[in-house]
């Protein structure tokens, strides 16, 4: 029996420490999508909505003016022709009113859709970056926030905001009819605005707290539902339900307090609106009795007062929606500011797959000590590096750092001399292969999973499947390569799923491949296919990193890296010697 030992002259804990390059010059900041500027770009649409709003608000008075003319003109003259003419004119005004309302609603809906189309890709990418980096800015519901903002732009609150200037126009007309009516209108407008401001001050913290508790409740439940098998098998459902009910009941209490504050404001608003109708009608009646205005003008005054308060009433009614939308706007802006669009080098044609690590340290939130500490290493193109070490030594963290996907790092990982973060991920992604410790599959067919969701890759998919020994198994499935992974997941064993993920990792002949415990679920045939696939990768010049626990997997490795407590314990070439069975590599 033989075992692998390190070639002692090649040992080095931190080779090339003296060759650490100077820090790369800072890159120019990338353009950031500003939600406010995007909204301002819809000025033309807002102007047209205001124009249609002009016709809508003016023609809203048509029924009242019609009624006034009937009382003051038709009833006095008894002319049926006058009544017919007034009715036809009013009917025409109703048609124009309906057309204006339809046009501005349609314009806002289209503007909201265009806003979503402009913002959806930056928001999607920013939310992905936030999730990748465990950023605080990514904890919100980015896409839901975008939907909230889009729906707000097409709702009644926007109509109310655009129609707000008509409050002053109506109040001015009332003042021209009689100054006392204008003063009354101003008093009610100030009263409504005051109620809105006070209600906002009291309700906003309550709604914010309710939203936060709702997020905690949903995140807790969704996180636990991912492990339904373990929950069911070990009878943990009742305990899980108790814990969730505590969190959910807290949310219900927060939501109840927020809704009660909103309903109190709504009830008070309705009282004021109904009261103003009676007060203005009584005031108009007094003025009509003393001959200051006509009986028809009395009715018009009541309608004008309703028009003056209508936008304010709509704003008060939609205040909770406005508060939620403002929070969504702020979260989206914070997300996009923290995670701007990415760019980088894309000239990958000459890449060789040479990896260098310079002063690399990695940490995670809540840890006092770093996971990796000051690692400096060089890996040559076309070599296979075995990585071993005890649990918690930082092996999986190093794997993610080599790919440039660990968020909290210091130092550099260089791909052909360029920091890996400076490369365009879209450009180098096809040249990197990764098999994580926790296998994840995507919605779609087996072929789509192997092809990394790329279309029209049939030949490459079959080639990758054959290299991992999964081709014959896939052909035996009812749909072959078109079998949905959700269906195949139940038919495939853990080892077979791992081989599908391995085929995805080596799809497209990548230059750098990182395999984190690739044989964890494999049988002897699967291990043989894995070793053959690694040998083929090496023959094609790919740089391969394998995190393993079994000594037999190191037979294809050129060098061995031993990690202990986040540091390099040993690093050197492998050779095979006759040895006792007990002398196996130890982590």
C-alpha positions as CSV (number, residue, x, y, z in Angstrom):
1,X,0.0,0.0,0.0
2,X,1.2,3.5,-0.7
3,X,0.4,6.9,0.7
4,X,1.0,10.5,-0.3
5,X,3.6,12.6,1.5
6,X,4.9,16.1,0.9
7,X,8.1,16.6,-0.8
8,X,9.9,18.5,2.0
9,X,12.1,20.7,-0.1
10,X,9.1,22.1,-1.8
11,X,7.3,23.1,1.5
12,X,6.5,26.8,2.0
13,X,4.1,28.4,4.4
14,X,3.9,31.7,2.5
15,X,5.8,31.6,-0.8
16,X,6.3,34.8,-2.7
17,X,5.7,37.0,0.3
18,X,8.4,39.4,-0.9
19,X,6.7,39.7,-4.3
20,X,3.4,41.2,-3.1
21,X,2.4,43.8,-5.6
22,X,1.4,47.2,-4.7
23,X,-2.3,47.9,-4.4
24,X,-4.1,48.4,-7.7
25,X,-5.1,52.0,-8.5
26,X,-8.7,52.8,-7.6
27,X,-11.2,52.4,-10.4
28,X,-13.5,55.1,-11.6
29,X,-16.9,54.9,-9.8
30,X,-19.5,53.1,-11.8
31,X,-22.7,54.8,-12.8
32,X,-25.5,54.4,-10.3
33,X,-29.1,54.2,-11.1
34,X,-30.9,57.1,-9.3
35,X,-34.6,56.4,-8.8
36,X,-35.2,60.1,-8.4
37,X,-33.7,60.9,-11.7
38,X,-35.6,58.1,-13.3
39,X,-38.8,59.5,-12.0
40,X,-37.9,63.0,-13.2
41,X,-37.4,61.6,-16.7
42,X,-41.2,61.2,-16.8
43,X,-41.8,64.9,-16.7
44,X,-43.5,64.9,-20.1
45,X,-45.9,62.3,-19.0
46,X,-46.6,64.2,-15.9
47,X,-47.4,67.3,-17.9
48,X,-49.9,65.5,-20.1
49,X,-51.5,63.9,-17.0
50,X,-51.9,67.4,-15.6
51,X,-53.4,68.6,-18.9
52,X,-55.9,65.8,-18.9
53,X,-56.5,66.5,-15.2
54,X,-57.4,70.1,-16.1
55,X,-60.3,68.9,-18.3
56,X,-61.3,66.3,-15.7
57,X,-61.4,68.8,-12.8
58,X,-63.2,71.4,-14.8
59,X,-65.8,69.0,-16.3
60,X,-66.4,67.5,-12.8
61,X,-68.4,70.6,-12.2
62,X,-70.7,69.9,-15.2
63,X,-73.5,68.2,-13.2
64,X,-73.5,71.0,-10.7
65,X,-73.6,73.7,-13.4
66,X,-76.3,71.8,-15.2
67,X,-78.3,71.6,-12.0
68,X,-77.8,75.4,-11.4
69,X,-78.9,76.2,-15.0
70,X,-82.0,74.0,-14.6
71,X,-83.0,75.8,-11.4
72,X,-82.1,79.3,-12.4
73,X,-82.9,79.3,-16.1
74,X,-85.1,76.4,-17.2
75,X,-87.5,76.5,-14.2
76,X,-87.8,80.3,-14.6
77,X,-88.4,80.3,-18.4
78,X,-90.1,76.9,-18.7
79,X,-88.3,76.4,-22.1
80,X,-88.0,72.8,-23.1
81,X,-85.6,73.7,-25.9
82,X,-83.3,75.2,-23.4
83,X,-83.5,72.1,-21.2
84,X,-82.7,69.9,-24.3
85,X,-79.8,72.1,-25.3
86,X,-78.3,72.1,-21.8
87,X,-78.8,68.3,-21.6
88,X,-76.9,67.7,-24.9
89,X,-74.1,70.0,-23.9
90,X,-73.8,68.3,-20.5
91,X,-73.8,64.9,-22.1
92,X,-70.9,66.0,-24.4
93,X,-69.0,67.3,-21.4
94,X,-69.5,63.9,-19.7
95,X,-68.0,62.2,-22.8
96,X,-65.0,64.5,-22.7
97,X,-64.6,63.9,-19.0
98,X,-64.6,60.1,-19.4
99,X,-62.1,60.4,-22.3
100,X,-59.8,62.6,-20.2
101,X,-60.0,60.2,-17.2
102,X,-59.3,57.2,-19.5
103,X,-56.4,58.9,-21.2
104,X,-54.6,60.0,-18.1
105,X,-55.1,56.6,-16.4
106,X,-53.7,54.8,-19.5
107,X,-50.8,57.2,-19.7
108,X,-49.9,56.6,-16.0
109,X,-50.1,52.8,-16.5
110,X,-47.8,52.9,-19.5
111,X,-45.4,55.2,-17.6
112,X,-45.4,52.8,-14.7
113,X,-44.6,49.9,-17.0
114,X,-41.8,51.8,-18.7
115,X,-40.4,52.8,-15.3
116,X,-40.4,49.1,-14.3
117,X,-38.6,48.2,-17.5
118,X,-35.9,50.8,-16.9
119,X,-35.3,49.8,-13.3
120,X,-35.9,46.1,-13.2
121,X,-32.5,44.9,-14.5
122,X,-30.4,47.2,-12.2
123,X,-32.6,46.3,-9.2
124,X,-32.4,42.6,-10.0
125,X,-28.6,42.7,-10.2
126,X,-28.2,44.9,-7.2
127,X,-30.4,42.6,-5.1
128,X,-28.3,39.6,-6.3
129,X,-25.1,41.4,-5.3
130,X,-26.5,42.3,-1.9
131,X,-27.5,38.7,-1.3
132,X,-24.1,37.5,-2.4
133,X,-22.4,39.9,0.0
134,X,-24.9,39.5,2.9
135,X,-25.4,43.3,2.7
136,X,-27.8,45.1,5.0
137,X,-29.1,47.0,1.9
138,X,-30.2,43.6,0.5
139,X,-32.4,42.5,3.3
140,X,-35.4,44.4,1.9
141,X,-37.7,43.0,-0.7
142,X,-36.1,44.7,-3.7
143,X,-38.4,43.4,-6.5
144,X,-41.4,43.7,-4.3
145,X,-40.4,47.3,-3.5
146,X,-40.1,48.0,-7.2
147,X,-43.6,46.6,-7.7
148,X,-44.9,48.8,-4.9
149,X,-43.4,51.9,-6.4
150,X,-44.7,51.1,-9.8
151,X,-48.3,50.5,-8.5
152,X,-48.1,53.7,-6.5
153,X,-47.3,55.6,-9.7
154,X,-50.5,54.3,-11.3
155,X,-52.8,54.7,-8.3
156,X,-55.2,57.3,-6.9
157,X,-52.5,59.0,-4.8
158,X,-50.8,60.3,-7.9
159,X,-54.0,61.7,-9.2
160,X,-54.5,63.4,-5.8
161,X,-51.1,64.9,-5.9
162,X,-51.5,66.2,-9.5
163,X,-55.0,67.5,-8.7
164,X,-53.8,69.3,-5.5
165,X,-53.4,72.7,-7.3
166,X,-57.1,72.6,-8.0
167,X,-57.7,72.9,-4.3
168,X,-56.5,76.5,-4.5
169,X,-58.4,77.2,-7.7
170,X,-61.7,76.0,-6.3
171,X,-61.1,78.0,-3.1
172,X,-60.3,81.1,-5.2
173,X,-63.6,80.7,-7.2
174,X,-65.5,80.4,-3.9
175,X,-63.8,83.6,-2.7
176,X,-64.9,85.3,-5.9
177,X,-68.5,84.2,-5.3
178,X,-68.4,85.5,-1.8
179,X,-65.3,86.1,0.5
180,X,-66.8,84.2,3.4
181,X,-67.1,81.1,1.3
182,X,-63.4,81.4,0.4
183,X,-62.5,81.8,4.1
184,X,-64.5,78.7,5.0
185,X,-62.8,76.7,2.2
186,X,-59.4,77.8,3.5
187,X,-60.3,76.7,7.0
188,X,-61.3,73.3,5.9
189,X,-58.3,72.8,3.7
190,X,-55.9,73.8,6.5
191,X,-57.8,71.4,8.9
192,X,-57.5,68.5,6.4
193,X,-53.8,69.2,5.9
194,X,-53.2,69.4,9.6
195,X,-54.9,66.1,10.2
196,X,-52.8,64.5,7.4
197,X,-49.5,65.8,9.0
198,X,-50.5,64.7,12.5
199,X,-51.7,61.4,11.3
200,X,-48.4,60.9,9.4
201,X,-46.4,61.6,12.4
202,X,-48.3,59.1,14.5
203,X,-48.9,56.4,11.9
204,X,-45.5,56.3,10.1
205,X,-43.5,54.7,13.0
206,X,-46.3,52.2,13.5
207,X,-46.5,51.2,9.9
208,X,-42.7,50.9,9.7
209,X,-42.6,48.7,12.8
210,X,-45.4,46.5,11.3
211,X,-43.5,46.1,8.1
212,X,-40.3,45.1,10.0
213,X,-42.2,42.5,12.1
214,X,-43.9,41.1,8.9
215,X,-40.4,40.7,7.3
216,X,-39.2,38.8,10.4
217,X,-42.2,36.6,10.5
218,X,-42.0,35.7,6.8
219,X,-38.2,35.2,6.8
220,X,-38.4,32.9,9.8
221,X,-41.2,30.8,8.3
222,X,-39.6,30.6,4.8
223,X,-36.3,29.7,6.3
224,X,-37.7,26.8,8.3
225,X,-39.9,25.5,5.5
226,X,-36.7,24.6,3.5
227,X,-36.1,21.8,6.0
228,X,-39.5,20.2,6.0
229,X,-38.2,16.6,5.8
230,X,-36.2,17.1,9.1
231,X,-39.0,18.9,10.8
232,X,-41.5,16.1,9.9
233,X,-39.1,13.2,10.6
234,X,-38.2,14.5,14.1
235,X,-41.6,15.7,15.1
236,X,-40.5,19.4,15.4
237,X,-43.6,20.9,13.7
238,X,-45.4,21.8,17.0
239,X,-42.3,23.5,18.4
240,X,-41.7,25.3,15.1
241,X,-45.3,26.5,15.1
242,X,-45.0,27.8,18.7
243,X,-41.9,29.8,17.8
244,X,-43.5,31.2,14.6
245,X,-46.7,32.1,16.4
246,X,-44.8,34.2,18.9
247,X,-43.2,36.2,16.0
248,X,-46.4,36.3,14.0
249,X,-48.5,37.5,17.0
250,X,-46.0,40.3,17.5
251,X,-46.6,41.3,13.9
252,X,-50.4,41.1,14.3
253,X,-50.2,43.4,17.3
254,X,-48.0,45.9,15.4
255,X,-50.3,45.7,12.4
256,X,-53.4,46.2,14.5
257,X,-51.9,49.4,16.1
258,X,-50.9,50.7,12.7
259,X,-54.3,50.0,11.1
260,X,-56.2,51.5,14.1
261,X,-54.2,54.7,13.7
262,X,-55.0,54.8,10.0
263,X,-58.7,54.1,10.6
264,X,-59.0,56.8,13.2
265,X,-57.6,59.3,10.8
266,X,-59.9,58.0,8.0
267,X,-62.9,58.3,10.3
268,X,-62.0,61.8,11.4
269,X,-61.5,62.8,7.7
270,X,-64.9,61.5,6.8
271,X,-66.5,63.4,9.7
272,X,-64.8,66.7,8.5
273,X,-65.9,66.0,4.9
274,X,-69.5,65.4,5.8
275,X,-69.5,68.3,8.2
276,X,-68.2,70.7,5.6
277,X,-71.0,69.8,3.2
278,X,-73.6,70.7,5.7
279,X,-71.8,73.8,6.9
280,X,-71.2,75.1,3.4
281,X,-74.8,74.3,2.3
282,X,-76.1,76.2,5.4
283,X,-73.8,79.1,4.7
284,X,-74.8,79.2,1.1
285,X,-78.5,79.1,2.1
286,X,-78.0,82.1,4.4
287,X,-76.2,84.1,1.6
288,X,-79.0,83.1,-0.8
289,X,-81.7,84.3,1.7
290,X,-80.1,87.7,2.0
291,X,-79.7,87.9,-1.8
292,X,-75.9,87.7,-2.0
293,X,-76.0,84.6,-4.2
294,X,-78.7,82.8,-6.2
295,X,-80.2,79.4,-5.1
296,X,-78.3,77.7,-8.0
297,X,-75.0,79.3,-6.9
298,X,-75.7,77.8,-3.4
299,X,-75.5,74.3,-5.0
300,X,-72.4,75.3,-7.0
301,X,-70.6,76.4,-3.8
302,X,-71.2,73.1,-2.2
303,X,-69.8,71.3,-5.2
304,X,-66.8,73.6,-5.4
305,X,-66.1,72.9,-1.7
306,X,-66.2,69.2,-2.4
307,X,-63.8,69.6,-5.3
308,X,-61.4,71.7,-3.1
309,X,-61.2,69.0,-0.5
310,X,-61.3,65.9,-2.7
311,X,-57.5,65.8,-3.4
312,X,-56.7,66.3,0.3
313,X,-59.2,63.5,1.2
314,X,-57.6,61.2,-1.3
315,X,-54.1,61.9,0.1
316,X,-55.3,61.2,3.6
317,X,-57.0,58.0,2.5
318,X,-53.9,56.8,0.7
319,X,-51.4,57.9,3.4
320,X,-50.5,54.4,4.5
321,X,-49.8,53.5,0.9
322,X,-47.7,56.6,0.6
323,X,-45.7,55.6,3.7
324,X,-45.1,52.1,2.4
325,X,-44.0,53.5,-1.0
326,X,-41.7,56.0,0.6
327,X,-40.0,53.2,2.5
328,X,-39.7,51.2,-0.8
329,X,-38.2,54.2,-2.5
330,X,-35.6,54.7,0.2
331,X,-34.7,51.0,0.3
332,X,-34.3,50.8,-3.5
333,X,-32.1,53.9,-3.5
334,X,-30.0,52.5,-0.7
335,X,-29.7,49.2,-2.5
336,X,-28.7,50.8,-5.9
337,X,-26.2,53.2,-4.2
338,X,-24.6,50.3,-2.3
339,X,-24.4,48.0,-5.3
340,X,-23.9,49.9,-8.6
341,X,-23.7,48.2,-11.9
342,X,-20.6,46.1,-12.3
343,X,-18.0,46.3,-15.1
344,X,-14.5,45.0,-15.7
345,X,-12.0,43.6,-18.1
346,X,-13.5,41.3,-20.8
347,X,-10.3,40.4,-22.8
348,X,-10.3,36.8,-21.7
349,X,-9.0,35.3,-24.9
350,X,-5.4,35.0,-23.6
351,X,-6.2,33.8,-20.1
352,X,-4.2,30.8,-18.9
353,X,-5.8,30.1,-15.5
354,X,-2.9,31.2,-13.3
355,X,-4.0,32.0,-9.8
356,X,-2.1,34.0,-7.2
357,X,-3.1,34.8,-3.7
358,X,-1.6,37.8,-2.0
359,X,-2.1,38.6,1.7
360,X,-5.6,37.1,1.7
361,X,-7.6,37.3,4.8
362,X,-11.3,36.6,5.1
363,X,-13.8,37.1,7.8
364,X,-17.6,37.1,8.4
365,X,-20.0,39.2,10.5
366,X,-20.1,38.2,14.1
367,X,-16.6,36.6,14.2
368,X,-13.8,38.0,16.3
369,X,-11.1,36.0,14.5
370,X,-10.7,35.9,10.7
371,X,-11.5,32.7,8.9
372,X,-8.4,33.0,6.7
373,X,-5.3,34.9,7.8
374,X,-2.6,36.4,5.5
375,X,-2.4,33.6,2.9
376,X,0.1,34.2,0.0
377,X,0.4,31.4,-2.6
378,X,0.9,30.8,-6.3
379,X,-0.8,28.2,-8.4
380,X,0.3,27.3,-11.9
381,X,-2.0,26.8,-14.9
382,X,-2.8,23.1,-15.5
383,X,-2.0,21.8,-12.0
384,X,-4.3,20.0,-9.6
385,X,-4.2,21.2,-6.0
386,X,-5.6,19.1,-3.2
387,X,-6.8,21.1,-0.2
388,X,-7.2,19.3,3.2
389,X,-7.6,20.4,6.8
390,X,-9.8,19.9,9.9
391,X,-13.4,21.2,10.0
392,X,-13.4,25.0,10.4
393,X,-10.0,25.4,8.9
394,X,-11.3,27.7,6.2
395,X,-11.3,25.3,3.2
396,X,-14.7,26.2,1.8
397,X,-14.1,29.9,2.5
398,X,-10.8,29.7,0.5
399,X,-12.7,28.0,-2.3
400,X,-15.1,31.0,-2.5
401,X,-12.3,33.5,-2.3
402,X,-10.5,31.9,-5.2
403,X,-13.6,32.5,-7.2
404,X,-14.1,36.0,-6.0
405,X,-17.4,35.5,-4.4
406,X,-16.6,35.8,-0.6
407,X,-17.8,39.2,0.5
408,X,-15.5,40.2,3.4
409,X,-11.9,39.9,2.3
410,X,-8.6,41.7,2.5
411,X,-5.7,41.2,0.1
412,X,-6.0,40.0,-3.4
413,X,-6.8,36.9,-5.5
414,X,-5.2,37.4,-9.0
415,X,-6.3,35.7,-12.2
416,X,-3.4,35.9,-14.6
417,X,-2.0,38.9,-12.6
418,X,-5.3,40.9,-12.5
419,X,-7.5,41.0,-9.4
420,X,-10.4,38.7,-10.0
421,X,-12.9,41.5,-9.0
422,X,-11.6,43.6,-11.9
423,X,-12.7,41.0,-14.5
424,X,-16.2,41.2,-15.9
425,X,-18.1,38.4,-14.3
426,X,-20.1,37.8,-17.5
427,X,-16.7,37.4,-19.4
428,X,-14.9,35.1,-16.9
429,X,-17.9,33.2,-15.6
430,X,-17.9,30.6,-18.4
431,X,-14.2,30.1,-17.7
432,X,-14.8,29.2,-14.1
433,X,-16.3,26.0,-12.7
434,X,-17.6,25.5,-9.2
435,X,-19.0,22.6,-7.4
436,X,-20.1,23.9,-3.9
437,X,-20.4,21.7,-0.8
438,X,-24.1,22.2,-0.7
439,X,-25.5,21.2,-4.1
440,X,-28.0,23.6,-5.6
441,X,-30.0,23.0,-8.7
442,X,-32.1,25.5,-10.7
443,X,-35.7,25.3,-12.0
444,X,-35.4,23.8,-15.5
445,X,-34.4,20.6,-17.2
446,X,-31.3,18.6,-16.6
447,X,-29.8,19.9,-19.8
448,X,-30.5,23.5,-18.7
449,X,-28.9,22.8,-15.3
450,X,-25.7,21.4,-16.9
451,X,-25.6,24.2,-19.5
452,X,-25.8,26.8,-16.7
453,X,-29.2,27.9,-18.2
454,X,-27.6,28.8,-21.5
455,X,-29.7,27.9,-24.6
456,X,-28.6,25.8,-27.6
457,X,-25.7,24.0,-25.9
458,X,-26.7,20.4,-26.6
459,X,-23.4,19.0,-27.7
460,X,-21.5,20.6,-24.8
461,X,-24.1,19.3,-22.4
462,X,-23.7,15.7,-23.6
463,X,-19.9,16.0,-23.5
464,X,-19.9,17.3,-19.9
465,X,-22.4,14.5,-18.9
466,X,-20.3,11.8,-20.4
467,X,-17.2,13.1,-18.7
468,X,-18.9,12.7,-15.3
469,X,-20.5,9.3,-16.2
470,X,-24.1,10.6,-15.9
471,X,-25.0,10.3,-19.6
472,X,-26.5,6.8,-19.6
473,X,-28.5,7.5,-16.4
474,X,-30.0,10.6,-17.9
475,X,-31.0,8.8,-21.1
476,X,-33.0,6.3,-19.0
477,X,-35.2,9.0,-17.5
478,X,-38.6,9.5,-19.2
479,X,-37.7,12.8,-20.7
480,X,-34.0,12.3,-21.1
481,X,-32.1,15.6,-20.9
482,X,-35.4,17.4,-21.1
483,X,-36.6,16.0,-17.8
484,X,-37.4,18.8,-15.4
485,X,-34.9,18.9,-12.5
486,X,-37.8,19.2,-10.0
487,X,-39.0,15.8,-11.2
488,X,-35.6,14.3,-11.6
489,X,-34.5,15.5,-8.2
490,X,-36.8,12.9,-6.7
491,X,-35.5,10.2,-9.0
492,X,-31.8,11.0,-8.6
493,X,-29.8,10.0,-5.6
494,X,-27.6,12.5,-3.8
495,X,-24.6,11.1,-5.7
496,X,-26.3,11.4,-9.0
497,X,-27.3,15.0,-8.3
498,X,-23.8,15.7,-7.3
499,X,-22.6,14.3,-10.7
500,X,-25.1,16.6,-12.5
501,X,-23.6,19.5,-10.6
502,X,-20.1,18.3,-11.4
503,X,-21.1,18.2,-15.1
504,X,-22.3,21.8,-14.7
505,X,-19.0,22.8,-13.1
506,X,-16.9,21.4,-16.0
507,X,-19.3,22.5,-18.8
508,X,-17.7,24.5,-21.5
509,X,-14.0,23.5,-20.7
510,X,-13.4,26.1,-17.9
511,X,-9.8,27.3,-17.1
512,X,-10.2,27.2,-13.3
513,X,-12.3,24.6,-11.5
514,X,-13.0,24.6,-7.8
515,X,-14.5,21.4,-6.3
516,X,-15.6,21.5,-2.7
517,X,-15.8,17.9,-1.4
518,X,-16.8,16.6,-4.9
519,X,-17.0,13.0,-3.7
520,X,-19.1,13.5,-0.6
521,X,-22.1,11.5,-2.0
522,X,-20.3,9.3,-4.6
523,X,-20.0,5.6,-4.8
524,X,-17.0,3.8,-6.3
525,X,-18.2,4.3,-9.8
526,X,-18.9,8.0,-9.2
527,X,-15.4,8.5,-7.7
528,X,-13.8,6.8,-10.7
529,X,-15.8,9.1,-13.0
530,X,-14.7,12.1,-10.9
531,X,-11.0,11.2,-11.0
532,X,-11.3,10.7,-14.7
533,X,-12.9,14.1,-15.2
534,X,-10.2,15.8,-13.1
535,X,-7.5,14.0,-15.1
536,X,-9.1,15.3,-18.4
537,X,-9.3,18.8,-17.0
538,X,-5.6,18.7,-16.1
539,X,-4.8,17.3,-19.6
540,X,-6.6,20.3,-21.1
541,X,-4.6,22.7,-19.0
542,X,-7.3,23.7,-16.4
543,X,-6.3,24.7,-12.9
544,X,-8.2,22.5,-10.5
545,X,-8.7,22.9,-6.7
546,X,-10.1,19.9,-4.8
547,X,-11.2,20.0,-1.2
548,X,-11.2,16.4,-0.1
549,X,-11.1,14.2,3.0
550,X,-10.3,10.8,1.4
551,X,-6.6,10.2,0.7
552,X,-7.4,8.2,-2.6
553,X,-8.7,11.4,-4.1
554,X,-5.2,13.0,-3.9
555,X,-3.8,10.6,-6.4
556,X,-4.5,13.1,-9.2
557,X,-3.2,16.1,-7.3
558,X,0.1,17.7,-8.1
559,X,0.4,19.7,-4.9
560,X,-1.2,19.5,-1.5
561,X,-2.3,22.5,0.6
562,X,-3.0,21.9,4.3
563,X,-5.0,24.5,6.2
564,X,-5.1,24.8,10.0
565,X,-6.9,27.6,11.8
566,X,-7.1,29.7,8.7
567,X,-3.4,29.5,7.9
568,X,-1.2,27.6,5.6
569,X,0.3,24.7,7.6
570,X,1.9,22.9,4.6
571,X,2.1,23.4,0.9
572,X,4.2,21.4,-1.5
573,X,4.4,18.7,-4.1
574,X,3.1,15.2,-3.6
575,X,4.9,12.0,-4.2
576,X,4.0,8.4,-3.5
577,X,6.0,6.2,-1.3
578,X,5.5,2.7,0.2
579,X,4.2,3.2,3.7
580,X,2.2,1.5,6.4
581,X,-1.5,1.7,6.1
582,X,-1.8,4.1,9.1
583,X,0.3,6.7,7.4
584,X,-2.4,8.6,5.6
585,X,-2.7,12.4,5.1
586,X,-4.2,13.9,8.2
587,X,-6.0,17.2,8.3
